[in-house]
Amino acid sequence: MKGTTPTILRDFIFGGVFSLVRNNLKESAREKYSKSKYLGFINFSIDLLASTLATILSSPWNYSRNIKYSWKSHQNPPSTYHLLRTLIERAVA
């Protein structure tokens, strides 16, 4: 149960970002490039962009989840908030 919170947050952020970016960009692409022979490449590029952004934005929660899972079962891992705050402090320093 110790990795449940960051897992839920990671999946929520990934799914939300991926879906919003992908759906909005694909709708725009369909309107602008519906007759283009490059529509397949454009759709692939949109999928790649959406998955990249979703991965980047959800990665701090994946980091937190992995840290929590690395602790032994009888130990109490630090909070997700503490792990993310420490990650940001180290990134800025």
N, C-alpha and C positions, 0 to 999 in steps of 0.2 A: 504493500500500500504506500510505501514511502515515495514512490515516483509518480503517483497518480495525478497530483495537481499539475506538475510541469508537463506531464504527458497530455492532459486534457487541454491546457493552454496552448501547447505547441500545435496540437492537431486543429484546434479552433482557429488559431492564427493562420496556419498554413492553408487550411481549407477555405477560409474567408478571403484571404489575399489572392490565392490562386483562382478561385471562382470569380471574384469581382473583376480582376484584371483580365482574365481570359474571356469572360462573357462580354464585357464592355468593348474590348478591342476587337473581338471577332465580329460583333454586331457592326461596328464601324467599318471593318474590313469588307464585310459582305455588302454594305451599302456602296462603298467606294470602288471595290475591285471585283465585283461579282462576275464580270466578263473577262477578267484577266487570266492569262494562262499561268500566272504565278501565284494564284490563290492558294494552291497547296503549300507552296513555300512560305507564303505569308502566314497561313494558319500554323504551320510548324514553328515559325519564328515567334508567333504570339504565345504558343504553348511553352516554348523555351523561356521566353521572357517571364511569363507568369510563374512558372515553376522556379526560376532563379530568384525572383523577388520573394516568393513565398518561403523558399528555403533560407534566404538571408534573414528575413524578418522573424522566422520561427526558430532560428538556430540558438539564440540565447536560452530558450526554454529546453531545447534538446541538450545543451551543455548542462543545465541545471539537473535535468533528468539523469544524465549519465553520471554526474557526480554523486547524486543520491543513491543510485544503484551500486556505486563502487564501495559504499560503506557496508560493513558487516551487518547481518540481520539484527544482532543484539545491540548495535550502536544507533544513536539518534543522529541523523544527518542534519546539517544546518538547513535553515528555512530557504525556500526558493527565493524570497526577497533578499536574504543575506547573500546568497550565491550570485544573484544578478547584480546586486550593488557592488560586490567585490569584483565581478567581471568588468563592469563599467569603470571602476576606479583603476583597475590594471590597464584597461585599454586606453584610458586618457593619460595615464602617467608615462 
